[in-house]
Amino acid sequence: MFNKSYKSLLSAIALTAMSSGALAAVSAQEATRLGQDLTPVGAEKAGNADGSIPAWTGGGIGDVPAGYVPGGHHPDPYASEQPLFTITADNVEQYADKLSEGQREMFKVYPDTYAMKVYPSHRTFQNPQWVYDRTKECAQSASLTDTGNGVNGAHACYPFPVPQNGLEVVWNHLLRYQGLYRVDAIDAAAPDARGRYVQDSLIRNTYWPYWDLEKEGTDRLSMFIPRQLAPARVAGDTFLLLDYLDAAAKPRQAWRYFGGQRRVRRAPVFVFDTPVPPSQGLRTVDAYDMYFGSPQKYEWELKGKKEMYVAYNSYALGAAGVKNDDLIQTGHINPELPRYELHRVWEVEAVLKEGERHIYPRRTLYLDEDSWNILVHDMYDDKGQLWRSAHRYAKLYWEVPLMAEANEVHHDLISRRYNVVTMMGEYDGPYDYSQDKPGESFFTPANVRKMGVR
């Protein structure tokens, strides 16, 4: 259901923006709402009318569960809670207004096995106080570039906490706080229609210069190295991706090291709808991280805000001891593990610009109002038919703190296959944010060549 107060606010802002002809920052009056009726990064503080979505009161999980070891897996702080109800193919129409088309289609494609267990909602999102302070400062200075493919006047902040259009919402996702430097070891798989799969294993190093307070004025957004460990035929294959704040002025730079050839090559087409190699063609490059890279191919319409059942506080899904075989089932992941809650989300529809080409002429994104994470992403083919639906299973990494995924799953609803992206249960811990950032020479083709030797 579209929130009335936000509808009025968006209408007023849109009229102002249209009359000025500018992609401008918000006014000082609008910025003062941050920390008042809005959270420090722009969500509504208040809960919904019936209390099924609580007010945001600072986030966090309360007392850290007993047994938590820093760097290790997160014990589930809500393990004792029982589901309020379970959505199945038999009752899905009762809840259809709070589901995306892709979520509803899952019940049609897998009527006998797919289910969503819905639990009480907890608004656990939290970031460091300095992130809130920076966001309030840059709310009045950040603006889109003339092309809309970049951001000016922002560093180490959410640039558009009071968004005026769909493109600003997308940039909040692209520039959301993901920490400064992260190292992770993950497994991924693309099961066939009978549930059989070959396991991919990767180590990934990611650095966000945009969030580095020592890099004020940098034009760099992120630096990313995923390194393939398995299967054996691609072990050693390594990528290097460098992304910039103005994707029009400085498009992504990419290199790939081929372990079998022991050579580093430029990868100039590693953008947009290029298939991600380990996904067996089920996921495009720009669907990494739910949406990743330049938004230049689409017109982005902000549809508004709605209440929706989304995967949230998904601690059981990425818990220690959850084996990959426990998670992977025919058609979809094990429905006993995910936790769904009712939250407010921003809805943004992307339509391909005239003259542009992409395998998805239309996409719909649903972003968590609290964290700006895309939680559901529905993708359509050139006939207007729903083709794929991606789901993020989010949780609070309270040691940072920030909201990131416990897992991410991309479904092809036509081939009835899926790509589960970030399985961590068989490793010693989840994403590691504790390591010191390396020098920028780490993120170079020469270093990728050294790392890729097998």
C-alpha positions as CSV (number, residue, x, y, z in Angstrom):
1,M,0.0,0.0,0.0
2,F,1.4,3.4,-1.0
3,N,2.2,5.5,2.0
4,K,0.1,8.7,1.8
5,S,2.5,11.1,3.6
6,Y,5.3,10.0,1.2
7,K,3.1,10.3,-1.8
8,S,2.4,13.9,-0.9
9,L,6.0,14.6,-0.2
10,L,7.2,13.1,-3.5
11,S,4.6,15.0,-5.5
12,A,5.7,18.3,-4.0
13,I,9.4,17.5,-4.6
14,A,8.7,16.4,-8.1
15,L,6.9,19.6,-9.0
16,T,9.8,21.6,-7.5
17,A,12.4,19.7,-9.5
18,M,10.4,20.0,-12.7
19,S,9.9,23.8,-12.3
20,S,13.6,24.3,-11.6
21,G,14.7,21.9,-14.4
22,A,17.5,20.7,-12.1
23,L,18.6,17.4,-10.6
24,A,19.2,19.2,-7.4
25,A,19.9,18.3,-3.8
26,V,17.1,18.6,-1.2
27,S,16.4,21.8,0.6
28,A,17.6,22.5,4.1
29,Q,14.1,22.1,5.4
30,E,13.8,18.7,3.9
31,A,17.2,17.7,5.3
32,T,16.2,18.6,8.8
33,R,13.7,15.7,8.7
34,L,16.6,13.3,9.0
35,G,16.7,12.1,12.5
36,Q,13.3,13.6,13.2
37,D,10.3,11.9,11.5
38,L,12.8,10.2,9.1
39,T,15.6,7.9,10.2
40,P,19.2,9.2,9.6
41,V,19.3,7.7,6.2
42,G,15.7,8.6,5.1
43,A,13.2,5.9,6.1
44,E,10.0,6.6,7.9
45,K,10.6,6.3,11.6
46,A,7.0,5.5,12.5
47,G,5.6,2.1,12.2
48,N,2.5,1.3,10.1
49,A,-1.1,1.8,11.2
50,D,-1.7,-1.7,12.7
51,G,1.7,-2.1,14.3
52,S,2.8,-5.0,12.1
53,I,5.7,-2.9,11.0
54,P,7.2,-1.4,14.2
55,A,8.8,2.0,14.5
56,W,12.6,2.4,14.0
57,T,14.1,3.2,17.3
58,G,17.8,3.0,16.5
59,G,18.1,-0.5,15.0
60,G,20.3,-3.2,16.3
61,I,19.3,-6.6,17.8
62,G,19.6,-5.7,21.5
63,D,21.9,-8.0,23.5
64,V,24.3,-10.0,21.3
65,P,23.4,-13.7,21.6
66,A,25.5,-15.8,23.9
67,G,28.2,-17.8,22.1
68,Y,28.9,-15.2,19.5
69,V,32.6,-15.0,18.6
70,P,33.7,-12.0,16.6
71,G,34.5,-13.1,13.1
72,G,32.4,-16.1,13.4
73,H,28.8,-16.9,12.3
74,H,26.0,-14.9,13.8
75,P,23.8,-16.8,16.2
76,D,20.1,-16.2,15.4
77,P,18.8,-13.6,17.9
78,Y,15.2,-14.6,17.0
79,A,15.6,-18.3,17.1
80,S,12.9,-18.7,19.7
81,E,10.2,-16.9,17.6
82,Q,7.6,-18.9,15.8
83,P,6.1,-18.0,12.4
84,L,2.9,-15.9,12.5
85,F,1.7,-17.8,9.4
86,T,3.0,-19.5,6.3
87,I,2.2,-18.5,2.7
88,T,1.7,-21.4,0.4
89,A,0.1,-21.9,-3.0
90,D,-3.2,-22.5,-1.3
91,N,-3.4,-19.1,0.4
92,V,-1.1,-16.9,-1.7
93,E,-4.0,-14.8,-3.1
94,Q,-4.7,-13.7,0.5
95,Y,-1.3,-12.0,0.6
96,A,-0.9,-11.1,-3.1
97,D,-0.9,-7.3,-2.6
98,K,2.2,-7.6,-0.4
99,L,4.2,-9.7,-2.8
100,S,6.0,-8.9,-6.0
101,E,5.0,-10.6,-9.3
102,G,8.1,-12.7,-9.1
103,Q,7.3,-13.8,-5.6
104,R,3.8,-14.8,-6.6
105,E,5.0,-16.6,-9.6
106,M,7.2,-18.9,-7.4
107,F,4.0,-20.3,-6.0
108,K,2.6,-21.0,-9.4
109,V,5.8,-22.7,-10.7
110,Y,6.4,-24.7,-7.5
111,P,2.9,-25.1,-6.0
112,D,3.8,-28.3,-4.0
113,T,7.1,-27.2,-2.4
114,Y,7.5,-23.5,-2.2
115,A,6.5,-21.6,1.0
116,M,7.3,-18.4,2.8
117,K,7.3,-18.5,6.6
118,V,6.4,-15.0,7.9
119,Y,7.6,-13.9,11.3
120,P,7.2,-10.7,13.5
121,S,9.0,-7.7,11.9
122,H,12.2,-6.2,13.5
123,R,13.7,-3.0,12.1
124,T,17.3,-4.0,12.9
125,F,19.1,-1.8,10.3
126,Q,21.9,0.2,11.8
127,N,25.0,2.0,10.7
128,P,27.8,3.9,12.6
129,Q,26.9,7.3,13.8
130,W,29.5,9.0,11.5
131,V,27.6,7.6,8.5
132,Y,24.4,9.3,9.8
133,D,26.3,12.5,10.3
134,R,27.8,12.5,6.9
135,T,24.5,11.7,5.2
136,K,22.8,14.7,6.8
137,E,25.6,16.9,5.6
138,C,25.6,15.7,2.0
139,A,21.8,15.5,1.6
140,Q,22.0,19.2,0.6
141,S,25.0,18.9,-1.6
142,A,24.6,15.7,-3.6
143,S,23.1,15.8,-7.0
144,L,23.0,13.6,-10.1
145,T,25.3,14.4,-13.0
146,D,23.7,15.8,-16.1
147,T,23.5,12.3,-17.6
148,G,22.2,10.8,-14.4
149,N,25.0,8.2,-14.7
150,G,26.9,9.6,-11.8
151,V,26.8,11.6,-8.5
152,N,28.3,14.9,-7.6
153,G,28.8,16.4,-4.2
154,A,28.8,13.2,-2.2
155,H,31.4,11.2,-0.4
156,A,31.0,8.6,2.4
157,C,27.2,9.1,2.7
158,Y,23.9,8.1,1.3
159,P,23.5,10.8,-1.3
160,F,19.7,11.0,-1.6
161,P,18.1,10.2,1.7
162,V,15.0,12.1,0.6
163,P,14.8,10.8,-3.0
164,Q,13.1,12.9,-5.7
165,N,13.1,10.2,-8.5
166,G,13.8,6.6,-9.2
167,L,17.4,7.2,-10.3
168,E,18.3,8.7,-7.0
169,V,16.8,5.6,-5.2
170,V,19.0,3.4,-7.4
171,W,22.1,5.4,-6.6
172,N,21.3,5.0,-2.9
173,H,21.6,1.3,-3.4
174,L,24.7,1.6,-5.4
175,L,26.4,3.8,-2.8
176,R,24.9,2.3,0.3
177,Y,27.3,1.7,3.2
178,Q,28.9,-1.8,2.7
179,G,31.9,-1.1,5.0
180,L,35.3,0.0,3.8
181,Y,37.0,-3.4,3.0
182,R,35.6,-6.9,3.0
183,V,37.0,-10.3,2.5
184,D,34.7,-13.3,2.0
185,A,34.8,-17.0,1.0
186,I,31.6,-18.2,-0.5
187,D,30.1,-21.2,-2.4
188,A,27.7,-20.8,-5.3
189,A,25.7,-23.2,-7.4
190,A,23.3,-23.3,-10.3
191,P,21.3,-26.5,-9.8
192,D,19.6,-28.1,-12.9
193,A,15.9,-28.8,-13.0
194,R,16.5,-32.0,-11.0
195,G,18.5,-30.3,-8.3
196,R,22.0,-31.5,-9.4
197,Y,24.8,-29.0,-9.3
198,V,28.5,-28.4,-9.5
199,Q,29.8,-26.2,-6.7
200,D,31.6,-23.0,-7.4
201,S,33.9,-21.7,-4.6
202,L,35.3,-18.2,-4.5
203,I,37.3,-15.8,-2.4
204,R,36.4,-12.1,-3.0
205,N,38.1,-8.9,-1.9
206,T,36.2,-5.7,-2.1
207,Y,37.3,-2.1,-1.2
208,W,35.0,0.9,-1.4
209,P,37.1,4.1,-1.8
210,Y,33.8,6.0,-1.8
211,W,33.4,5.2,1.9
212,D,37.1,5.8,2.8
213,L,37.3,9.0,4.8
214,E,40.9,9.3,3.8
215,K,39.9,9.5,0.1
216,E,37.8,12.6,0.1
217,G,37.3,13.7,-3.5
218,T,38.0,10.3,-5.0
219,D,36.2,9.5,-8.2
220,R,36.3,5.8,-7.4
221,L,33.3,3.8,-6.2
222,S,34.6,0.3,-5.7
223,M,37.5,-2.1,-6.4
224,F,36.6,-5.8,-6.6
225,I,38.6,-9.1,-7.1
226,P,36.7,-12.4,-7.2
227,R,39.0,-15.4,-7.3
228,Q,37.8,-18.9,-8.4
229,L,38.8,-21.8,-6.2
230,A,36.5,-24.5,-7.6
231,P,35.6,-26.4,-9.8
232,A,39.0,-27.5,-10.9
233,R,38.6,-26.5,-14.5
234,V,38.4,-22.8,-13.6
235,A,40.4,-22.8,-10.4
236,G,42.7,-19.8,-10.5
237,D,40.5,-17.7,-12.8
238,T,40.4,-14.2,-11.3
239,F,38.7,-10.9,-12.2
240,L,39.5,-7.3,-11.4
241,L,36.7,-4.7,-11.6
242,L,37.2,-1.0,-11.0
243,D,34.0,1.2,-10.8
244,Y,33.7,5.0,-10.7
245,L,31.2,7.5,-9.4
246,D,30.5,8.9,-12.9
247,A,29.9,5.8,-15.0
248,A,29.5,8.0,-18.2
249,A,32.8,9.8,-17.8
250,K,34.7,6.7,-16.6
251,P,33.1,3.4,-17.5
252,R,34.0,0.2,-15.6
253,Q,37.5,-1.1,-16.1
254,A,37.8,-4.9,-16.0
255,W,40.5,-7.5,-16.4
256,R,40.4,-11.3,-16.3
257,Y,43.1,-13.7,-15.5
258,F,42.7,-17.2,-17.1
259,G,44.3,-19.8,-14.9
260,G,44.7,-22.2,-17.8
261,Q,46.5,-19.6,-19.9
262,R,48.3,-17.7,-17.1
263,R,47.4,-14.5,-18.9
264,V,45.6,-11.3,-17.8
265,R,43.4,-9.8,-20.4
266,R,41.2,-6.7,-20.5
267,A,37.5,-7.5,-20.4
268,P,35.9,-4.5,-22.1
269,V,32.4,-6.1,-22.3
270,F,32.0,-7.1,-18.7
271,V,29.0,-4.9,-18.2
272,F,25.2,-4.8,-18.4
273,D,23.8,-8.1,-19.7
274,T,27.1,-10.0,-20.0
275,P,26.5,-13.4,-18.3
276,V,28.3,-14.0,-15.0
277,P,30.5,-17.0,-15.8
278,P,29.8,-19.1,-12.7
279,S,26.1,-18.7,-13.0
280,Q,25.7,-20.8,-16.1
281,G,24.0,-17.9,-17.8
282,L,21.3,-17.5,-15.1
283,R,22.6,-14.1,-13.9
284,T,23.9,-11.0,-15.7
285,V,26.7,-8.8,-14.6
286,D,24.4,-5.9,-13.8
287,A,22.3,-8.2,-11.5
288,Y,25.3,-8.8,-9.3
289,D,24.5,-7.4,-5.8
290,M,20.9,-7.3,-7.1
291,Y,21.8,-4.3,-9.3
292,F,25.4,-3.3,-10.0
293,G,27.0,-0.8,-12.4
294,S,25.9,2.1,-14.6
295,P,22.1,2.8,-14.8
296,Q,22.5,4.5,-18.2
297,K,20.4,2.1,-20.3
298,Y,17.1,2.6,-18.5
299,E,14.5,5.2,-17.6
300,W,13.9,4.8,-13.8
301,E,10.4,5.6,-12.5
302,L,9.8,5.9,-8.8
303,K,6.4,4.1,-8.3
304,G,6.3,4.9,-4.6
305,K,6.4,2.9,-1.4
306,K,4.5,-0.3,-0.4
307,E,4.4,-2.9,2.4
308,M,5.9,-6.2,1.3
309,Y,6.9,-9.5,2.7
310,V,10.7,-9.7,2.2
311,A,13.5,-12.0,3.5
312,Y,14.9,-10.2,6.6
313,N,16.9,-11.0,9.7
314,S,17.9,-14.2,7.8
315,Y,20.3,-15.6,10.4
316,A,19.2,-19.2,10.1
317,L,19.9,-19.2,6.4
318,G,23.6,-18.4,6.8
319,A,24.2,-20.1,10.2
320,A,27.2,-22.3,11.0
321,G,26.7,-25.9,10.0
322,V,24.1,-25.2,7.3
323,K,25.5,-27.4,4.6
324,N,25.1,-26.6,0.9
325,D,23.1,-29.8,0.5
326,D,20.8,-28.7,3.3
327,L,20.1,-25.5,1.4
328,I,19.8,-26.6,-2.2
329,Q,16.6,-28.3,-3.3
330,T,15.0,-28.9,-6.6
331,G,13.5,-25.7,-8.0
332,H,14.4,-23.4,-5.0
333,I,16.3,-23.3,-1.7
334,N,15.0,-25.1,1.4
335,P,11.9,-23.1,2.5
336,E,12.4,-24.1,6.1
337,L,15.4,-21.8,6.4
338,P,14.4,-18.3,5.2
339,R,12.6,-15.9,7.5
340,Y,10.2,-13.4,6.0
341,E,9.0,-10.2,7.6
342,L,6.7,-7.3,6.6
343,H,8.7,-4.2,5.7
344,R,8.2,-1.0,3.7
345,V,10.0,-0.9,0.4
346,W,10.6,1.6,-2.4
347,E,9.3,0.3,-5.8
348,V,11.3,1.4,-8.8
349,E,10.5,0.4,-12.4
350,A,13.2,0.5,-15.1
351,V,12.2,0.6,-18.8
352,L,14.9,0.3,-21.5
353,K,15.6,3.6,-23.2
354,E,14.8,3.9,-26.9
355,G,17.8,2.7,-29.0
356,E,19.3,0.7,-26.1
357,R,19.6,-3.0,-26.0
358,H,19.4,-5.4,-23.1
359,I,18.0,-8.9,-22.5
360,Y,15.7,-7.3,-19.9
361,P,13.7,-4.5,-21.5
362,R,11.9,-4.0,-18.1
363,R,12.9,-4.6,-14.5
364,T,11.2,-3.8,-11.2
365,L,13.3,-3.2,-8.0
366,Y,12.1,-3.3,-4.4
367,L,14.4,-1.6,-2.0
368,D,14.3,-1.8,1.8
369,E,13.4,1.6,3.1
370,D,15.8,1.3,6.0
371,S,19.0,0.1,4.4
372,W,18.5,0.9,0.7
373,N,19.3,-2.8,-0.1
374,I,17.5,-4.2,-3.1
375,L,15.6,-7.2,-1.7
376,V,13.6,-8.3,-4.7
377,H,14.4,-7.7,-8.4
378,D,11.9,-8.9,-11.1
379,M,13.2,-9.0,-14.7
380,Y,11.1,-9.2,-17.9
381,D,11.8,-10.4,-21.4
382,D,11.1,-8.7,-24.7
383,K,7.6,-10.0,-24.8
384,G,6.8,-8.4,-21.5
385,Q,6.8,-11.8,-19.8
386,L,8.2,-12.2,-16.3
387,W,11.5,-14.1,-16.8
388,R,13.6,-14.0,-13.7
389,S,13.3,-13.0,-10.1
390,A,16.1,-12.4,-7.7
391,H,15.8,-12.4,-3.9
392,R,18.1,-11.1,-1.2
393,Y,18.0,-12.6,2.2
394,A,19.3,-9.8,4.4
395,K,20.6,-9.6,8.0
396,L,22.3,-7.1,10.2
397,Y,26.1,-7.6,10.6
398,W,26.0,-6.1,14.1
399,E,29.8,-6.1,14.5
400,V,30.1,-3.3,11.8
401,P,27.1,-2.5,11.9
402,L,25.5,-2.7,8.4
403,M,22.8,-4.6,6.6
404,A,24.0,-7.2,4.0
405,E,23.0,-10.5,2.6
406,A,23.1,-13.9,4.3
407,N,22.4,-15.2,0.8
408,E,21.1,-14.2,-2.6
409,V,19.2,-16.3,-5.1
410,H,18.3,-15.7,-8.7
411,H,15.5,-17.7,-10.2
412,D,14.8,-18.3,-13.9
413,L,11.1,-18.9,-13.9
414,I,11.0,-20.2,-17.5
415,S,13.8,-22.8,-17.4
416,R,13.0,-23.6,-13.7
417,R,16.6,-23.2,-12.7
418,Y,18.2,-21.0,-10.1
419,N,21.6,-19.6,-9.1
420,V,22.2,-19.5,-5.3
421,V,25.1,-17.0,-5.0
422,T,26.5,-16.7,-1.4
423,M,26.4,-19.9,0.6
424,M,28.6,-19.4,3.7
425,G,27.5,-22.1,6.2
426,E,30.4,-24.4,5.4
427,Y,33.0,-21.7,6.1
428,D,34.3,-20.5,9.5
429,G,32.4,-17.3,9.3
430,P,30.4,-14.9,7.2
431,Y,31.7,-11.7,5.5
432,D,34.8,-10.5,7.2
433,Y,35.0,-6.7,7.7
434,S,37.8,-6.7,10.3
435,Q,40.9,-6.8,8.0
436,D,42.9,-3.7,7.2
437,K,42.4,-2.4,3.7
438,P,45.3,-3.2,1.4
439,G,47.2,-0.6,-0.6
440,E,45.6,0.3,-4.0
441,S,48.4,-1.6,-5.7
442,F,46.5,-4.7,-4.5
443,F,43.8,-3.9,-7.0
444,T,45.9,-3.9,-10.2
445,P,46.3,-6.3,-13.1
446,A,49.8,-7.1,-12.0
447,N,48.6,-8.3,-8.7
448,V,45.8,-10.3,-10.2
449,R,48.4,-12.1,-12.3
450,K,50.2,-13.0,-9.1
451,M,47.1,-14.1,-7.3
452,G,45.9,-16.2,-10.2
453,V,48.9,-18.5,-10.4
454,R,47.9,-22.1,-9.7
